[in-house]
């Protein structure tokens, strides 16, 4: 699994190295030449920040499309024939999404922190203001919110991987990448219907996190909804495992 995961990450940056490099090059150019040509430097910084923001979403698309092409596109026969267990392939794909999300998120955050510390006009928020907001929210609230965000992230990743696996099967393969998109939309509709149905039976209890000044920091459906997401995530991963196992047995 480790080798497959490493290959996935290496293959992504080999094909899409320009997504993180070009915005950084524009930003560095703007900072270095601010004393030479101020207007050009500011334009370079603005273009670099814009490219960085759009690049974040472009990276997400390339990761998803790359995963589809690897296991259900032109390279599917090669990767499905690799002597790795279905569970290893399932978790390799799942961890691949998480690792790529972490890499690009930390990269994006590091750039903005650097611009904040550098005191550029692009980022007008000071570090003292950020620290003040963190203290106002509270460490406990931040940790709870981070835990909730991770559960949502895991569910989203599992849903995407499952949608690609189901959408890449023989009956939906004729739609190309549209197959996974159709599955993803249908899953969202079914989840919305199930959530609304369970909500009518008071399955969900509202949970609120308050800041030190009394304002509401987070307002969500509570433990019941998080439990539903956790069960969904497990079922999605089991479904991906089933598809990989089925394809191996057929081949």
C-alpha positions in Angstrom: 0.0 0.0 0.0 2.8 2.4 0.8 4.4 2.0 -2.6 1.1 2.5 -4.4 0.4 5.6 -2.3 3.9 7.0 -3.0 3.4 6.4 -6.7 0.1 8.2 -6.7 1.6 11.3 -5.0 4.7 11.2 -7.2 2.6 10.8 -10.3 0.4 13.8 -9.4 3.2 16.2 -8.9 5.0 14.9 -11.9 2.0 15.8 -14.1 0.8 18.9 -12.2 3.9 20.4 -10.7 3.0 23.9 -12.1 -0.1 24.2 -9.8 2.0 24.9 -6.7 5.1 26.3 -8.5 3.7 29.0 -10.7 1.7 31.0 -8.0 4.8 30.8 -5.7 7.0 32.1 -8.5 4.7 35.1 -9.1 4.5 35.9 -5.4 8.3 35.6 -4.9 8.8 37.8 -8.0 6.5 40.4 -6.6 8.2 40.5 -3.2 11.7 40.7 -4.7 11.0 43.4 -7.2 8.8 45.6 -5.1 11.6 48.1 -4.7 12.4 48.1 -8.4 9.0 48.4 -10.0 6.2 48.7 -7.4 3.2 48.6 -9.7 4.5 45.5 -11.5 5.3 43.8 -8.2 1.8 44.5 -6.8 0.3 43.1 -10.0 2.5 40.0 -9.7 1.5 39.5 -6.1 -2.3 39.8 -6.9 -2.0 37.4 -9.9 0.0 35.0 -7.7 -2.6 35.1 -4.9 -5.4 34.6 -7.4 -3.6 31.7 -9.1 -2.9 30.2 -5.6 -6.6 30.3 -4.7 -7.8 28.9 -8.0 -4.9 26.4 -8.0 -6.3 25.0 -4.7 -9.5 24.0 -6.4 -7.7 23.0 -9.6 -5.6 20.6 -7.5 -8.7 19.0 -6.1 -10.0 18.4 -9.6 -6.8 16.9 -10.8 -6.6 14.6 -7.8 -10.1 13.3 -8.4 -9.6 13.0 -12.2 -6.2 11.3 -11.7 -7.8 8.8 -9.3 -10.5 8.0 -11.9 -8.0 7.6 -14.7 -5.7 5.5 -12.6 -8.3 2.8 -11.7 -11.0 3.2 -14.2 -9.5 5.0 -17.2 -6.7 4.2 -19.6 -4.4 2.9 -16.9 -7.0 0.8 -15.1 -5.8 -2.6 -16.4 -2.3 -2.0 -15.1 -3.3 -0.7 -11.7 -5.9 -3.4 -11.1 -3.4 -6.1 -12.0 -0.9 -4.9 -9.3 -0.6 -7.7 -6.7 -2.1 -5.6 -3.9 -5.1 -6.6 -1.8 -8.4 -4.9 -2.3 -8.2 -3.4 1.2 -4.8 -2.0 0.5 -6.0 -0.3 -2.7 -9.1 1.0 -0.9 -7.1 2.6 1.9 -4.3 3.8 -0.4 -6.9 5.8 -2.4 -8.5 7.1 0.7 -5.2 8.2 2.3 -4.1 9.6 -1.0 -6.9 12.1 -1.0 -6.3 13.0 2.7 -2.5 13.5 2.1 -3.1 15.6 -1.0 -5.6 17.7 0.9 -3.2 18.2 3.8 -0.3 19.1 1.5 -2.2 21.7 -0.5 -3.9 23.1 2.6 -0.6 23.5 4.5 1.0 25.0 1.4 -1.8 27.5 1.0 -1.8 28.3 4.7 2.0 28.7 4.8 1.9 31.2 1.9 -0.7 33.4 3.6 1.1 33.2 7.0 4.3 34.3 5.2 2.5 37.2 3.5 1.1 38.2 6.8 4.4 38.2 8.6 6.0 40.0 5.6 3.5 42.8 6.0 2.4 42.9 2.4 -0.6 44.9 1.2 -2.2 41.6 0.0 -2.7 40.4 3.5 -3.8 43.2 5.8 -4.5 41.0 8.8 -1.8 41.2 11.5 -0.6 38.2 13.6 -1.8 39.9 16.8 -5.3 40.1 15.3 -5.2 36.4 14.4 -3.9 35.5 17.9 -6.7 37.6 19.5 -9.4 35.8 17.5 -7.9 32.4 18.5 -8.0 33.4 22.2 -11.6 34.6 21.9 -12.7 31.4 20.3 -10.9 29.2 22.8 -8.6 26.2 22.4 -11.3 23.7 23.4 -13.7 25.0 20.8 -11.0 24.9 18.1 -10.2 21.3 18.9 -13.8 20.2 18.8 -14.4 22.1 15.6 -11.3 20.5 14.1 -12.6 17.1 15.1 -15.9 17.8 13.4 -14.2 19.0 10.3 -12.1 15.9 10.1 -15.2 13.7 10.3 -16.8 15.7 7.5 -13.6 15.5 5.5 -13.3 11.7 5.9 -16.9 11.4 4.8 -16.4 13.6 1.8 -13.3 11.6 0.7 -15.0 8.3 1.2 -18.0 9.6 -0.8 -15.8 10.7 -3.7 -13.9 7.5 -3.8 -17.1 5.4 -3.7 -18.7 7.6 -6.4 -15.7 7.1 -8.7 -15.7 3.3 -8.0 -19.5 2.9 -8.7 -19.5 5.4 -11.5 -16.6 3.5 -13.1 -18.4 0.2 -13.3 -19.4 -1.2 -16.7 -23.0 0.1 -16.7 -22.0 3.7 -16.0 -18.6 3.7 -17.8 -20.2 4.8 -21.1 -20.8 8.2 -19.5 -17.1 8.6 -18.9 -16.3 10.8 -15.9 -19.9 11.8 -15.9 -20.7 8.4 -14.3 -19.0 9.3 -10.9 -20.6 12.8 -11.1 -24.1 11.2 -11.5 -23.4 8.9 -8.5 -22.1 11.7 -6.4 -25.2 13.8 -7.0 -27.6 10.9 -6.4 -25.8 10.2 -3.1 -26.2 13.8 -2.0 -30.0 13.7 -2.8 -30.4 10.4 -0.9 -28.5 11.7 2.1 -30.5 14.9 2.2 -33.7 12.9 2.1 -32.5 10.6 4.8 -31.4 13.5 7.0 -34.7 15.2 6.6 -36.6 12.0 7.4 -34.5 11.3 10.6 -34.9 15.0 11.6 -38.7 14.6 11.7 -38.2 11.9 14.3 -35.9 14.2 16.4 -32.9 11.9 15.7 -30.6 14.9 15.7 -30.0 17.2 18.7 -28.6 20.6 18.1 -25.2 21.3 19.5 -23.7 24.8 19.9 -20.2 25.9 20.8 -19.9 29.4 22.3 -17.0 31.8 22.2 -15.7 33.6 25.3 -17.8 36.7 24.4 -21.0 34.6 24.3 -21.3 34.5 20.5 -22.1 31.2 18.8 -18.9 29.7 17.1 -20.4 26.5 15.8 -24.0 25.3 15.4 -24.7 21.9 14.0 -26.9 18.9 14.4 -25.0 17.1 17.1 -23.7 13.7 17.9 -26.4 11.9 16.0 -25.5 13.5 12.7 -21.8 12.9 13.3 -22.6 9.2 14.0 -24.6 9.1 10.7 -21.6 10.5 8.8 -19.3 7.9 10.5 -21.5 5.0 9.5 -21.7 6.4 5.9 -18.0 6.7 5.7 -17.5 3.0 6.8 -20.2 1.9 4.3 -18.6 3.9 1.4 -15.2 2.4 2.1 -16.6 -1.1 2.3 -18.3 -0.5 -1.0 -15.0 0.6 -2.6 -13.4 -2.6 -1.1 -16.2 -4.7 -2.7 -15.7 -3.1 -6.1 -11.9 -3.8 -6.1 -12.4 -7.3 -4.9 -15.0 -8.0 -7.5 -12.8 -6.7 -10.3 -9.9 -8.8 -9.1 -12.1 -12.0 -9.0 -13.5 -11.2 -12.5 -10.1 -10.6 -14.0 
